[in-house]
């Protein structure tokens, strides 16, 4: 009779160990935030809605462009900023000969910046950078292409709603430019990066 008890205890221990391992694995997968910009429409959003094709994996998960935070001092490397440093989303860094669709905006005008969050998270802020006058839209984005200081910073305390909207004033620019939106997460080491092409008319 001891043998069956030993077997039962062994099974119980194994089951408990397996459960612990599963919990450990699940715990290792961060319950991270996810989101993308819908105004001005981001490259990721254009890929997701089919406006732009040959986008690879990003067409299925425009909300997942996540990379190290701390931009511009840290964050994704030059040339991979629009993809958040993620090789699987490299299509976002491809300038496509400067032919990405662009949202028409007004120089010095007001802009309603909108994010669609599929999984919210505690937030530090939202920041928006823009390319310098004369930047080359036919090349992947680098830090040197951007004005060093964001033209808009929106501090945010707590967890935002699924649809985030805030207004700001655009710089006085002309022609085609790129706006980089950075959503910085407060309680992880990451941020979300979104590139939106705009045309100042």
SELOVO-998157 format. One record per residue: chain; y, z, x of N, C-alpha, C in turn. Coordinates in steps of 0.001 Angstrom, whole numbers, plus 500000, padded with zeros to 6 digits. Atoms other than C-alpha are relative to their C-alpha. Layout:
R   unit       ny       nz       nx      cay      caz      cax       cy       cz       cx
R      A        Y        Z        X        Y        Z        X        Y        Z        X
...
END
This chain:
R   unit       ny       nz       nx      cay      caz      cax       cy       cz       cx
R      A   498774   500000   500802   500000   500000   500000   501281   500000   500838
R      A   498771   500048   499223   502509   500524   502821   500448   498570   500300
R      A   499640   501365   499625   502303   496855   503673   500901   499331   498969
R      A   499127   500642   500981   503736   495623   500367   501413   500560   500035
R      A   498674   499411   499940   506558   498153   500660   500783   499444   501185
R      A   499353   500533   498799   507286   496920   504153   500479   498583   499751
R      A   499617   501376   500320   507322   493320   502911   501218   499987   499100
R      A   498866   499974   500929   509670   494195   500051   501277   500408   500712
R      A   498823   499556   499260   512032   496044   502367   500481   498878   500911
R      A   499632   501103   499122   511944   493119   504796   500738   498917   499251
R      A   499339   501022   500815   512838   490667   502042   501393   500455   499611
R      A   498705   499460   500393   515633   492945   500900   500990   499939   501162
R      A   499130   500031   498824   517014   493229   504418   500428   498571   500310
R      A   499675   501396   499730   516787   489460   504916   501020   499463   499001
R      A   499077   500459   501030   518541   488814   501623   501397   500546   500249
R      A   498703   499401   499720   521288   491249   502510   500664   499350   501201
R      A   499461   500650   498805   521685   489681   505930   500523   498605   499677
R      A   499580   501342   500390   521853   486191   504416   501304   500045   499216
R      A   498778   499870   500788   524475   487344   501933   501187   500318   500896
R      A   498928   499637   499086   526509   488891   504727   500453   498794   500812
R      A   499670   501189   499236   526304   485695   506743   500806   499027   499143
R      A   499287   500907   500888   527401   483647   503735   501424   500469   499755
R      A   498667   499461   500201   530322   485964   503093   500851   499802   501232
R      A   499278   500194   498751   531265   485740   506738   500463   498567   500136
R      A   499642   501415   499918   531207   481948   506617   501112   499671   499025
R      A   498971   500248   500992   533213   481879   503424   501318   500615   500419
R      A   498788   499343   499555   535651   484341   504868   500668   499253   501133
R      A   499441   500737   498878   536079   482123   507900   500759   498769   499540
R      A   499280   501138   500542   537295   479317   505665   501261   500506   499321
R      A   498779   499438   500560   540972   480090   504977   500275   499483   498598
R      A   499576   500405   501336   542099   480078   501358   501442   499556   500122
R      A   498658   500413   499615   545086   478099   502530   500714   499301   498856
R      A   499175   500699   500966   547935   476662   500579   499879   498503   500206
R      A   499994   501451   499895   548196   472956   499874   501140   499449   499156
R      A   498932   500592   500784   551052   470744   498724   500582   498766   500660
R      A   499369   501216   499498   552993   467505   499091   501282   499739   499217
R      A   498721   500268   500642   556439   466167   498249   499897   498801   499058
R      A   499936   501075   500988   557014   464065   495165   501413   499448   499847
R      A   498618   500491   499997   560804   463729   495555   500722   500559   501222
R      A   500292   501434   499987   561690   461990   497701   498515   499752   500249
R      A   501439   500253   499948   558244   460435   497432   499524   499893   501444
R      A   500520   499996   498632   556229   461098   500568   499004   498865   500219
R      A   501015   500986   499664   553941   458706   502387   498655   500403   499418
R      A   501268   499513   500545   551026   460882   501321   499906   499725   498509
R      A   499990   500241   501450   552043   460581   497662   499856   498512   499691
R      A   500136   501444   500206   552427   456801   497924   498563   499543   500229
R      A   501409   500331   499762   548911   456646   499352   499136   500468   498833
R      A   500809   499419   501070   547521   458892   496620   500120   499219   498701
R      A   499839   500707   501287   548998   456878   493741   499685   498502   500108
R      A   500419   501382   499841   547861   453552   495200   501116   499016   500299
R      A   498894   500893   499654   551327   452165   495944   499784   499390   501377
R      A   500351   500453   498654   550239   451933   499579   498481   500082   500139
R      A   501448   500042   499836   546669   450940   500441   499609   500155   501475
R      A   500532   499814   498645   544438   451272   503518   500514   501287   500619
R      A   499470   498708   499567   545415   454927   503791   498929   500940   500542
R      A   501043   499097   499531   542037   456393   504686   499875   501235   499124
R      A   500337   498766   500718   541223   459955   503729   501168   500607   499240
R      A   498849   499342   500628   544774   460990   502809   500171   499588   498546
R      A   499845   500423   501396   544582   458978   499572   499318   500958   499038
R      A   500726   499066   500856   542160   461601   498249   500556   501414   500071
R      A   499500   498628   499852   543994   464704   499512   501398   500018   500620
R      A   498632   500036   499467   547751   464187   499930   500556   501396   500275
R      A   499536   498625   499863   548154   467959   499749   499548   500687   501285
R      A   500679   499321   498896   546247   468648   502972   500591   499755   501383
R      A   499398   500289   498693   548689   467650   505733   500517   501314   500600
R      A   499733   498653   499480   548557   471047   507422   499878   500000   501521
R      A   500033   499907   498546   549357   471806   511053   500665   501277   500468
R      A   499388   498775   499464   550689   474512   513363   501464   500109   499589
R      A   498604   499821   500381   554000   476010   512269   500884   500229   501235
R      A   499059   499767   498914   557120   476602   514334   500781   498773   500416
R      A   499306   501245   499678   558575   473078   514240   501516   500247   500063
R      A   500455   500998   499036   560356   471738   516235   499530   500560   501341
R      A   500425   499432   498718   559671   474170   519102   498487   499901   500172
R      A   501461   500107   499991   555974   474104   518175   499609   498975   498943
R      A   500439   500925   501036   553911   472242   515602   499292   498786   500559
R      A   500741   501199   499582   552275   468799   515768   500664   499308   501188
R      A   499473   500748   498868   552659   466670   518869   500767   498772   499532
R      A   499271   501227   500292   555090   463768   518950   499021   498853   499758
R      A   500865   501122   500334   553574   460667   517417   498969   500322   498947
R      A   500960   499592   501040   551387   462699   515042   500631   500990   499031
R      A   499276   499029   500833   554063   464642   513153   499742   499762   498517
R      A   500172   500287   501429   553674   462858   509806   498611   500381   499501
R      A   501363   499595   500357   549940   463651   509846   499749   501471   500287
R      A   500179   498583   499703   550543   467271   510832   499091   500237   501195
R      A   500890   499866   498851   548571   466606   514009   498537   499790   499668
R      A   501382   500208   500441   545436   465770   512009   499582   498545   500186
R      A   500464   501351   499734   543568   462759   513323   499463   499292   498774
R      A   500572   500640   501189   541884   462170   509954   501071   499440   499075
R      A   498909   500530   500814   545314   461447   508456   500932   499114   500823
R      A   499182   500767   499063   546535   459200   511278   500737   498839   499333
R      A   499325   501103   500701   547461   456472   508781   501451   500358   499654
R      A   498639   499586   500324   550555   458540   507936   500952   499813   501172
R      A   499174   500183   498813   551804   458155   511510   500214   498525   500319
R      A   499865   501435   499766   551363   454382   511465   501292   499522   499344
R      A   498716   500412   500593   554900   453001   510999   499902   498760   499116
R      A   500212   501199   500821   553456   449838   509365   501154   499012   500138
R      A   498910   500934   499755   556193   447802   510972   501290   500358   499287
R      A   498807   499566   500724   558830   449873   509191   499984   499636   498533
R      A   500110   500509   501369   557512   448707   505822   499517   501028   498980
R      A   500347   499009   501020   556716   452018   504108   501007   499923   498846
R      A   499043   499967   501115   558241   452167   500603   501019   501116   500217
R      A   498923   499025   499790   561581   453988   500642   500680   500333   498680
R      A   499259   499538   501166   563369   456041   498011   501486   499768   500239
R      A   498554   500232   499880   566980   454960   497406   500761   501305   499776
R      A   499187   498777   500088   569450   457808   498021   501441   499648   500343
R      A   498576   500218   499759   573208   458187   498331   500481   500812   501204
R      A   499455   499245   498870   575009   459151   501562   500839   501183   499523
R      A   499258   498814   500389   576291   462695   501201   499753   500449   498577
R      A   500276   499665   501395   574812   462850   497710   499054   501173   499858
R      A   500926   498898   500267   572826   465604   496080   498590   499437   499816
R      A   501410   500423   500096   569039   465421   496155   499197   501154   499454
R      A   500912   498991   500529   566430   467281   494160   498679   499854   500741
R      A   501224   500037   499210   563566   468062   496530   498882   500689   499225
R      A   501095   499482   500814   560254   468563   494767   498686   499980   500771
R      A   501341   499887   499428   556846   469724   495970   499004   500254   498881
R      A   501129   499727   500890   553567   469657   494080   498997   500824   500789
R      A   500906   499107   499289   551484   472632   495169   498688   500116   499235
R      A   501313   499873   500634   547773   472546   494441   499361   501345   500303
R      A   500425   498631   499688   547246   475971   496037   501171   500686   500670
R      A   498790   499354   499492   550262   478212   496501   499651   501071   501030
R      A   500205   498995   498961   550725   480716   499300   501335   500668   500293
R      A   498789   499304   499602   553228   483265   500556   500793   499119   500963
R      A   499188   501007   499328   556128   481250   501941   501159   500608   500769
R      A   498825   499618   499223   558752   481651   504652   501203   499182   499576
R      A   498893   500875   500405   560913   478624   503875   499529   498553   499902
R      A   500141   501450   500008   561198   474908   503261   501154   499452   500846
R      A   498968   500592   499158   563070   472879   505881   499911   498479   499949
R      A   499937   501459   500059   564199   469265   505924   500784   499459   501190
R      A   499404   500677   498851   564911   467199   509019   500169   498520   499654
R      A   499794   501426   500243   566208   463625   509127   500170   499274   501334
R      A   499903   500795   498778   566107   460853   511678   501457   499727   500381
R      A   498680   500311   499466   569079   460074   513886   500386   498560   499637
R      A   499530   501376   500179   571225   457013   513390   499434   499140   501125
R      A   500526   500911   499005   569637   454061   515147   498547   500231   500380
R      A   501418   499765   499681   566057   455418   515158   499197   498738   499704
R      A   500846   501189   500118   563312   452824   515427   498876   500274   499000
R      A   500987   499749   501056   561306   452771   512180   498679   499301   500256
R      A   501253   500695   499700   558659   450572   513792   499112   500786   500967
R      A   500776   499166   499076   557431   453410   516033   499650   501333   499349
R      A   500348   498684   500541   555618   456702   515249   501101   501022   500269
R      A   498921   499010   499942   557951   459655   514673   499814   500981   501158
R      A   499974   498973   498956   558891   461911   517591   501157   500953   499736
R      A   498907   499040   500140   561142   464936   517891   501335   499388   500409
R      A   498768   500637   499537   563677   462831   519778   500616   499101   498943
R      A   499493   500847   501082   564008   460655   516656   500782   500790   498958
R      A   499433   499159   501060   565183   463595   514547   501256   500728   500460
R      A   498918   499067   499733   568459   465467   514339   499366   501357   500286
R      A   500654   498780   499526   567649   468738   516116   499993   501120   498965
R      A   499861   498932   500993   568796   470960   513243   499674   499470   498611
R      A   500267   500461   501376   567415   470708   509703   501299   499933   499198
R      A   498791   500107   500826   570057   469506   507247   499919   500899   498777
R      A   500168   499079   501124   568609   471850   504631   498878   500978   500304
R      A   501011   498954   499884   566753   475156   504874   500058   500843   498732
R      A   500072   499221   501234   565601   476939   501731   499073   501198   500241
R      A   500847   498811   499823   564386   480505   502419   499254   500299   498706
R      A   500798   499705   501191   561636   481618   500081   499164   501244   500272
R      A   500761   498758   499855   560191   485070   499641   498933   500057   498913
R      A   501082   499910   500971   556791   485367   497985   499266   498684   499844
R      A   500852   501161   500260   554508   482780   496460   500677   499070   499004
R      A   499314   500918   500906   556111   479672   494919   499098   499539   498863
R      A   500794   500558   501095   555011   478118   491620   499381   498667   500410
R      A   500696   501244   499666   552871   474993   491502   500957   498822   500112
R      A   498969   501035   499898   555967   472826   490976   501273   500645   500538
R      A   498840   499414   499335   558732   473740   493414   501115   498975   500047
R      A   498864   500908   499995   562174   472216   493106   501226   500737   500517
R      A   498733   499448   499536   565382   472899   495008   500928   498846   500384
R      A   499032   501067   499766   568561   470906   495465   500729   500225   501313
R      A   499235   499938   498766   570543   470093   498558   500848   498759   500134
R      A   499113   501125   499747   573112   467714   499969   499477   499198   501177
R      A   500475   500886   498940   572012   464731   502010   501103   499750   501020
R      A   498988   500360   499000   573764   463855   505282   500616   498637   499695
R      A   499379   501319   500116   576108   460897   505504   499314   499057   500980
R      A   500758   500952   499187   573751   458221   506778   500099   498625   499356
R      A   500064   501342   500566   573324   454498   506294   498678   499362   500394
R      A   501232   500700   499708   570291   452267   506122   498765   500856   499785
R      A   501286   499329   500204   566676   453366   506335   499845   501186   500947
R      A   500252   498789   499217   565754   456854   507511   498705   500643   499525
R      A   501196   499240   500370   562864   459265   507386   500370   501471   499894
R      A   499803   498564   500190   563022   462806   506003   498663   500698   500221
R      A   501185   499181   499746   560513   465313   507344   500164   501329   499287
R      A   500010   498716   500689   559794   468183   504967   498951   500907   500613
R      A   500912   499030   499400   558216   471302   506465   499961   501248   499127
R      A   500212   498806   500828   556797   474030   504211   499259   501017   500871
R      A   500565   499013   499072   556187   477090   506402   499358   501148   499233
R      A   500772   498941   500657   553512   479548   505291   500232   501321   500721
R      A   499635   498708   499412   554300   483228   505835   498822   500721   500640
R      A   501090   499150   499544   550849   484720   506320   498853   499230   500651
R      A   500953   500721   499157   549025   482008   508283   500783   499427   501184
R      A   499343   500597   498823   549772   480207   511547   500416   498564   499739
R      A   499803   501415   500303   550337   476917   509726   501207   499712   499121
R      A   498982   500539   500897   552868   474806   507873   499474   498679   499464
R      A   500349   501305   500561   552645   471667   505749   501123   499017   500298
R      A   499059   501020   499556   554310   468450   506867   499927   498791   499071
R      A   499927   501163   500879   555490   465588   504657   501117   499073   500467
R      A   499022   501013   499605   557240   462384   505725   500349   499127   498804
R      A   499503   500822   501107   559380   460557   503173   501004   498995   500539
R      A   499075   501037   499598   561066   457244   503868   501081   499848   498929
R      A   498881   500119   500938   564515   456887   502298   500926   498882   500460
R      A   499030   501048   499696   567164   454191   502117   501358   500412   499442
R      A   498654   499639   500415   570828   455154   502055   500753   498752   499597
R      A   499361   501198   500498   572533   452594   499866   501509   500155   499941
END
